Amino acid sequence: MPTSRALARLAASALLLAALFPLAVCAILLSALLTPVGAVELPDPKPPVGGGLTRIYDVRGNEIGRFREFEQHLSVTKQSIPTVLKQAVIAAEDRKFYSHRGIDLRGILRALRTDVREREFAQGGSTITQQYVKLAYTGNRRTVARKVREVVVAGHLDQAADKEEILFKYLSSIYLGEGAYGVGAAAESYFRKPVSDLTLSEAALLAGLIPAPSLYEPRGNQGAAERRRQLVLDQMLQVGYIDHAEHAEASRQRIWLDSPRLPRPRDVTVIHPPQEQYAAHPYFLDYLRRYLTASYGPDVVFRGGLEVQTTLDPALQTAAEKAVADSLEGTQAPLDMALTTVEPTTGFVRAMVGGRDFGAEGGQVNLALGKCARPGKEDMPKVDVKASCWDDGAIVVEGGGTGRQPGSAWKPFVLAAALEKGIPDTKVYSAPSSYRIPNCTGKGCVIENFEGSAGGRTTLRRATHKSFNTVYAQVIGDVGVQAVGETAKKLGITSAWVATPEIHGPSYALGVQEVSPLDMASAYGVFATNGRRWSPTPVVMVKNRAGKVLEDNRKRAPDRVMDEHIAYEVTDILKGVIAGGTGAAADIGRPAAGKTGTAQEFRDAWFVGYTPALSTSVWIGFADKPAPMRNIKGIERITGGSIPAATWKAFMLEALKDVPPEDFVKALPPTTTTLPGPEPPTTFFFEDTTTSSSTTSSSSTTSSTTSSTSTSTTSTTSPGLFP
């Protein structure tokens, strides 16, 4: 039974929380403390989600991949789970596992105090027993009722089963990433060995995955996995499970992604490639897996038997892979490149390349995707604009890459914010070679143009074409950093946040915010549609094994995020970047708009551009860490107008070769044909049997009317590709 002192502390906490969480406090206190645990009947465990593998199809109905639970070759028994693994999990997740009665009152108290400080359910205070209860009985919905039931069932389970049985069931069912359920499957998947043979370092790595397998996965996010491994080793040392010598030896065994192309160092923790790699289009399938897991959870994705029609166009994907390979030819890793193309009028991601070689050492970090970076909470100044990826309920698709600074490719967001504020593109600014920020002291107070160029007195339009940094440092002073952050956020930059003036100042205009190629392609696509936004997605439709449609993106309504005249004016200005500005190397002989971007010291280089049909972003840089790109392929310094612009051009010429040239118009129809293709088969499983015949009979006619208009504002289709 809880001690009187513990009850008093919990009661005091309840009074403190009453103003913010009255229902939560009352429910947890009444149910967890007043209900006799032994009086509650233990329910039957939930049956696992059944059905088997998930089948993946491209936009034309061809199967391109499968997701399934990792098949465990060796049975796992209580005796086969080594002590070192149990100790690692207990040290990391629940140090009092063997002493509490399924519920840690002090842990709950700490969590409640954190909830008060964060004004939300920020911590769960869950024991291993409670975590197992979530897996087997209650689910993990963040509600007071679920939390109360979890506490009650955990207490009863602790009485009904011994600790070793609870721990065994927990370790046998916990999800550890990439389709691996249970420590036996994870040991086979990551280390190619039975769980009984795990080393201290390997055990620490698995224990570190538990809180967020997709965030800490060693193949796709090696840095985060390594930090977690080290943290678990530190916790094991603190608890006394290992001594200093064991800690030092295991700490030296850094994560190493095994590759047949590279010799394996000594004293490393070897992570093997997936035993069933994606045969084709691996980066797109990696993106899809992350999207589906974030949307439906791993149980549904790897056990639910889904049927998924994706947005991937195989012809465009092949063209993207070739463009990247050609641009990287003659170079060596870690120099790398990412390319993403999005259809502006649907949000459909048509192709994605996240690196030079998915199967290479470190190649499973998808550089086309970024990371939802959250600033530290301690000593954090007031945030004026919160990143959309911070929102509760947001589908956050992270690829392991941290995102990279876009440099001047960020300027269109500053330009759009200026136009929205009423600043005309004809406004004249001084464009000196260097500009000192008013009232600024210390480092970073002087903004300089590329190679000391100067433009005298120049308009905002021309300053965009020539990418004058000194002008844009003045423009953001007129507009405000917060307005620029809000503009980038509403256009689709999920990582955009602002905290002024302690962190973000005038340099925010020059692309210091880290972004992903996917977000950049999507955000520029809003200009192509005159201010309407379809969020990016790799999915056309998802069905469960019973045939029920879980997601259908064929007729999504867009969000109006910008006035159409403002969006069109941005496009009109950005057309000049290609016609006679820094992006001349991206000229494809048809109407197109875009912007170059080069980060400080040439550490990242971008070209992001669009036509009415496609919005495509290209990034090049060093995959392991930002570093200057000099003397590459005969180019002294890599800028956005060099290799990225040329890569963009090569891809877009191939992607649009069968699409008639089309200029931007001030009021694009909400339904527009962009990419031609063969009619889908009438028996394709995604076809609606009540409308399939009429759909297929009209597709060939519709596909020839590229600029046809429609009065509908709620449907978006691509005739010739979709029913």
Disulfide bonds with the S-S distance in Angstrom:
Cys372-Cys389 2.05
Cys440-Cys445 2.02
